[in-house]
């Protein structure tokens, strides 16, 4: 770019109202835009640098991509842009007859290391740092693995006793369902025999006690605390229905498991605890480190039925919300994979709630990391309109973005030392001149490229990409990759999702204007640049209240900003909130 084009591009980015507004709010979009600009800068440096500094620019590009991915998954669109050019360079290397195949392979491995391994490493390290400094409770912690929750002070998994005693109330979970929160062993209330399943908790019938076969009730004031050991034979009793877990029938194959009343044959309700693994750190009391005892979270065990010798397990067709519990033959693959259980929560009034499980439970970083990635994907996929028939003015469609047809009205609280708090309205609207100009340039660029190739064809000149087309093509491709994918997303969309694509569109607009003024003298080009910047600045000033906010009772004074009928800048303050019946 020339100096004039660079000055135009910088002014376009600085004087866009939507970009300015998002940098004033506590959102991730400003950081997303900053690292997008850094990644584009490094990509251009990587493609224009000397061979001696190529490795440095590759590393810088990889670092910028890692930071970009760590802010928002929308940064993957910029990763796709860099990937397109990396793939083009790789193909060019292997098809270049002057380059040895071994050299091309080394360059490929270098790109894979710098542009794939480095960004992923940074992405993972950001989460590692986050977990290391996350020492307090927060919103959504219940969705995380219990090993991680046990490290947080005052969390229910952190305050529980470190060993399981007879008579304690327990929540028991199957190892195959660790990635599904709140899916634990429970039964359904009924006056008849009940089936047992692992379901998402909605009934409260998910509390169980491990009891002696001779007596089920524990006298908290008189009976001494007796811990459950490996090899103990016991009865599993539901705390809500007071029925016991038993096997119904003794035929071959999987046996039916249900809960029965206390009058059932005791031989059908005897289970043997067999500890399979006890992953306990070397901290805490002697009881906390005893591998013969059953500990919450860290102990994996099997429950073997004494009469039939089958193992309590979940059905092989494990669903996401409800999974049937059965009893399978021992020493089978199903028993080893689906027959492992652990206690997630241990409540015992005799041992209190002032315990500290931090350090007594090993929290696997990669398991926590993968669980959070699944959680983020689940939340992102769940951002859909609750009622498609009801229109939400804050949402918009991708085809509306370049034309700025449906900006978004927002509110925030502002403080005044003398007058206290008052409601301030901001309007997420871009600089109309810049948005419409950039939209025209993005639509016109492929047409100009077609005309360029048609001209070469008519002149019988071999088809080639001129430097102007190549530079503009990078920006146009960035706009396409950051814009078109939103047409295929099922989640709700807002105007600010277009901002990364807008960044490329503004740069392309500045570049195209510079190409149009290419035949002018230097003085004329500078005067045109100053004039364009002045006009853009005036439009930015006209819409300044949308960016910096206004009090809700002054909305009627902004009717002159209602350039399009689809805008709602001048809506009255009492219309900011919608009634349920609307």
N, C-alpha and C positions, 0 to 999 in steps of 0.2 A: 504493500500500500504506500501511496505518497503521503507526505505530511498532511496535506489537506484532507485526504481520506481518513487518516488516523485521527485527526482533530474532529472530523465529523462523527466518526464512530464513538469516540469518547464522549462527545457532547450528547449524542443520541442516548447513550446508556445513562448518563448523569441526569438528563432532563426528561426521563420518562416517569410519569407519576406513579405507575404501578410498581416499578422497580424501586423507586424511592420509598413508597409506602411499606413494602415488605421488609426493607432494611430497618424500618423504625419499629417493627413489631417483633415480639419474642417468638419467632418462628425459625424453622430450619431452612427456609427458602433462601434467605440471604447468604447463608454459608454454602448452600448448594450452588448458587450462582457464582460465588467467589471461587470455589474449586472447579466449577465448569470453565470459568475464564482461565484459571491456571492450567487446566488440562489442555485447553485449546492452544495456549501459549507454548506449552511444552511439546505438543504435537507438531506445531509449525517449526519450532526449533529443531525437533528431531528430523524433520524432512528437509531442512535447509542448511543444516550444520555441516562442518567438515568431517571427514572420516575419523579424525583424531578425537573429536568430541562427541561422536555418535553414541557411544556407550553411556556417557554422562547424561545426555538428553533422554536416552531410553530410560535410565534410572529415574530421572526427574519426572518423566511421564508416568511411570509406574507408581511413584509415590503420590502424585496428584490424583491418579485414579483410585488408589487405596483410600485416600482422605475423602474423595467424592463418594465412594460407595458407603463409607462409614456414616455419612450424613443422612442419606436417603437412598432407597433402592432405585429411585428415579435416576440416580447417577449411572446406572447400568446402561442407559441410553448413550451417554458419552463414552462409556467403555466400548459400546458397539461401534461408535464412530472411529475410535482409535483402532479397533479390531479390523475394520474394513481396510484401513490404510496399511496396517501391518500385514494383512493377508495379501494385499496388492504388491507390497514390497517383496514378500516371500515368493510369490509367483514370478515376479520379475527376476528375482535372483536365480531361481531354478530354470528359467527359460533363457537366461543370458548365456550364450555359448562361450563368452569370454571368461565366465566365472566358473571355477572348479566346483564340482558337486560337494566336496568336503567343506569348502568355504561357505557355500550356501547353507549347508546343514548346520554349521557353527553359528551362522547368523540367525537361523531359525531358532536354535536352542537359546541364543542370547535374548531374542525377542520374547520367547515363551517365559524365560526366567524373569525378565524385567517387567513385562506387561501382564503376566498371569500370576506368577509366584509372589512377586513383591506386593501387588495390590491385595491379594488374598491374605498375605501375612500381616499387612497393616490392618486390614479389616478385622482379623482375628485378635490382634494385639490390642486394638481399641476396646474390644469387649473385655479382654483380660484386665486391662487397666480399670475399666468400669466396675467389674466385679470386685477388684481389690479394694476400691475406695467406696463401694456400696456397703456401708455399715449401719444404715438405718432403714426402717421399714418404709414402704412406699406403695403407691397405687399399682395394682396388678400383680403384687408379689405372690398371691395365691395361685397364679397360673404357672409359676416357676417350679422346678423340681424341689421336692421336700428337702433333699440334702443341702441345697442352697438356702432354702428358707430357714433351716436349722441354724445357720450361721448368724441370723439377724436377731439382735436383742429384742425381747418381749414378743417375738413371734411364737405362736402356739407350738410349733415344732421345736423351738429352741428351749421352751420352758418345761418340757415334759421330762419325767424321770428317765434315767439312762438304762434301766433294766425292767423287764416285764415280770410282774408278780401275779400270783393267782388272785382272781377277783377284780383286777384292773379292767377298766373299759377301754377297748381297743378298736382301732380302724385298721382292717387288714386288706392288703392290696396284692394283686398278682403281678409278678415281674414283667409279664408280657404287656401290661397296661400302664407302664410307668410314664409313657408319653402322654397319657390321657388323664388330665386332672379330675379329681373328684369322682373317679370311677373305682369304687371299692366294693368289697363283699357285702351283700345285704340281702334281706328277705322282704317279702311283701306281706303286710298285715292281712290276716284272715283268721277265721275261726277254725278252718280246716288245716290240713298239712300244707306247708308252703314250699314252693320251689326256691332255690338259692341261685343268685346270679350276681354278676358284677355290673352295676349300673351307675349312671350319673346320679348323685345323691339328690333325691327329691322327697323321700318319705321319712328320713330320720332313722330307718331300721338298719343302719350300717354300723351300729355299735355292738361289739361282742366281748364276752368274757371267757377266759380259760379257767375252768373249774376242776376241782378234785372229783373223781368219779363217785366218792362216797358222800360228799356233801357239796351242794352248789353255792349255798349262801356263805358269805364271809362276814364275820363280825369285826367291823373296823376298829372297835374299841378294845377287843380282847385278843383277837387272833394276831399272832406274829406275822410279819411280812415274809412270805416264802416265794422265792423266785422260780420261774420256769426254767428247767434245765434241758439239755439235750437228752433225748431218750425218755422223757416223761410221758406217761399215758394219762390223758385228760379228756375232758368233755368241753366242747365249744358251745357256748350258750348265747343266744341273742338277748341283748339287754332290754329290748322293747317288748317283744312277745313272750319272753321267758321260755322259749322253746329251744331245743337242742339240735345241733347239727348231726344228722345220721344218714346212713346208707339204706336205701329201700331196695331189697332184693339181693340175690347173690349169683345171678346168672353170669355167663361168660361175657367178655367185652366190657364196655363202659357201664358202670353202675349208676343208678339214679340217686342224686343227693337232694335231700330236703330237710326242713326243720319240723320236728314233731314235738308233741306235748311231753311233759315229764314222765308220763306213764309208758313211754316206749321202752323196749328192751334195751338195757344198758349196753349189751354187747354190740348193738348196732350203732352206738354213739361214742365208742371209745376210739380216740385218735392218738397216735404216737408222734411226738415232735422229733424230727430228724434235721439237725442243722447241716446245711450244705456249705455255707460260707459265712464267715464272720469278719467283716472288714472293719476292724476297730483300730483307730490310732492309739499310740502308746501314751495316752493322757487320761486324767480322771482317776477315780478311786479303783481299788482292786476289783470291786464288783463290775465297774464300767469296762474293765479290760479282760474280764473272765470270758474266754471263748466258749465255755460250756453253757453260759447263760444266753437267753434270748434277749437281744437288745432292739430297741426301735430303730427303724430305718436301715441300720447297718447289717442286720442278720437276715440271711435268706434261708428259709427252711421249707421242709415238706411236711405234710400231714398225712400219715399212713393209717388207713383204717385197719384196726386190729383183727377183725374177723375175716374180712375179705382180702386184706393185704393190698388193696388198691390205693392209689394216691389221689388226693384231692387236686383237681386241675380245672382249668377253663376249657370249654369246647374249642376244637381247632378252628372253627369259623368265627373267630373273635370279631365282634362288631365294634363300632365306635361308641355306642351309647348303652348297649345291653349285650352281655355275654353270658351264656348259660354255664353253670358250674356243674361238673360231673366228677366221677371217680374212675380213673383209668388204671390199667394194669401197670405194675411197677416195672422198672428197668426198661421202659420203652422210651423212644424219642419224645413222644408226647408228654410223658411224665417228667422228663428232664427239662423240657422247654416250657411247657404250660403248667407245670406242677410246683413252681417255686413261688413262695409267698414271703411277705414281710409285713411287719407292723409299722404303719406310718405314724400313728398317733397313739400315745399311751397316757391315759388319764387315771391317776390313782390318788385319792384324797389322803391316803396315809403318807404319801411321799411328797405331797404338795406341788406347787406350780412355780417354785422359785429356782428351778434347776437351770443349768446352762449347758446346752448341747454343742455350743460352738467349739470346734476343735475335736469333739468326740465323734463326729461323723465326717467321713471323707466326702467332700463335694467335688465330683468330677467336673473339671472345667469344660471339656468337650461335650459332655452330656448336657450341661447347663446351656452351653452355647447353641447346640443343635435344638434344644427345647425352645430357646428364645427365638430362633429363626422360624421354627414352625408356628410359634405364637404370633410373630409379626405377620407371617403369611396369612394366618387365620383371620387376624384382625383386618388386614388389608382386603381380603376377599369378602369379609362381612360388611364392608362399607357400601351397602346398597340401599336404595330407597325403600323404606318400610312399606310405603303405599305408593306404587307407581302412578296411580290415578291422581294423587295429590301433588300439585306442582310446588316445588320449593324454589323461591326466587333466588336463593343463594347459589344453587347449582346451575351449571350451564353445559352445553354440548360442544364438542371440539370444533364443529364447523362455525360456531358463533365467535370463537376466540379471535381469529385474525381480523374480523370486521368489528370487533368490540361491541357486539350487539347486546350482551347481557352481563354488565359489570356486577360486582357483588357489594352490597351494603353491609357494613360492619359497625359494631359499637364497641366502645371501651370506656372505662372509668378514668377520669382525670381528677387530680387533686388540686385544690387551691387552699393555701394556708389560712386565708380569711373566711372563705365561703364553704370550705369542706369539699366533699366529693360531688361531682356532677357528671351526667352522662354526655359523652362526646361521640359524635358519629363520624366515621371515616368511610370513604367510598373507594373501593378497589377498582379504579378505572385508570387506564393508561393514557398517555398523551395521544389523543385521537389522530393528530397529524402523523406521528411516528408509526402508529399501528397500521393505519391505512396505507401509508407509503411503503412500509416494509411488506405488507401483504401483496401489494402490486408488484414489488420487486421479486418476491418469492415465486409469484405466478409467471412473471415475465422471463425469469432467468432460463428455465428449460426451453422456452420458445426461442430465446436468443441463441441457445446452444444448438437447437435444431437448425436455425438459419445459418449458423456458422458451418455446420457439417454440410448443409445443402449447397452453400457457396463453394466449399471445397470440391464437392462432387461435380458441380457444373463447370468448374475450372479444370477438371481432370487432375486435381492435385490429391496425392495420398492423404487419407483422412488422418488428422492429428489434432491433439488438444493444445490450443494456444495457452500461454501462461495466464492470460486473463481469465479464460474459461476454467483453468485448473484451480486458480485461487478462489474464484467465485464458486466453483463446484464444491470446494471444501466447506464453505459456509452454507451453501444451499443443502448439501447432504446432511450437515449438522442440524439444520432446521427440520428436514424431513424426518430424520431419526428421532428427534425430540418431540415431534408433533403427531405424525401418522399413527404410532402405536396406541395412542389414546382412543382411537376409533374402535379398537378391539378390546378395550377394557370394560368389564361389567360393573365396576365400582362407580360410586358417585364422583363427579368431576367438578372442579371449580376453576375459576379464571386463572388463579395463580399456577395451575399446572402447565400453563402455556409459557410461563416466564423464561425457562431455559431455552425453549425454541425461539422466543422473542429475542433473546440475546443474539443468537445467530442471525435472525432476520434483520436486526438493526445493523449489525456489521455488514451484512450483504447489501442493505440499502445504501449505506455510506460508500461502499465499494462501487456499486452500480452508478451512483451519482458522480463519482470521480471518473468513471469510464466515459460517461456522457459528456463531461466537461474536458475530455482529453484533448480536444482540438483547440481549446482556448489558450490564451497567453497565461503566464504565471500570475500576473496581476489580476486578470479577470477571474481566474480560478480562486484566488484568495478572497476577492470581493464576494463571489458567489458563496464561498464557504461561510464567511461572516454573516451574509444575509440569511442563509438557511438556518444557521445557529440562532440568529436573533429571532426569527419567526418561531422556531421550536421553543425557545425560551419564553416567548410571549404566551404561547399556548399552555406551557407548563405553569406559568404564573396565573393564567385565567382559572385553571383547575386546582390551584394550590390548596383551597379549602377542602377538597376531596382527599387530598393527601395528608394534610396536617390536622383535619378535623374541624367540626363545628358543633355548637350546642344544638340539641334536638329541637328547641323551640324556634330556631332561626332557619329551618329548612325551606320555608316559603320564600326566603330571600335569594335562593339559589336557582330560581326558575330559568334564569338566563343561561344556565349550563345544560339545560335539557335539549341537547342537540338532536337526539334521536328519541322517538317515541317509546322505545323499549327500555330506556334508562329510567330510573326511579330516584333521581337525586332529590327532587323537590317533594318527595312524599312527606306527609305530616309526621310529627314525632310520635303521635299515639298509634300510628300504623306500623311502627317498628316491630311490634310483637303480634303474632298471629293467634287468634283464638282457636280452640280445638275444633269448633264447628266450621271453620273456614275451609 
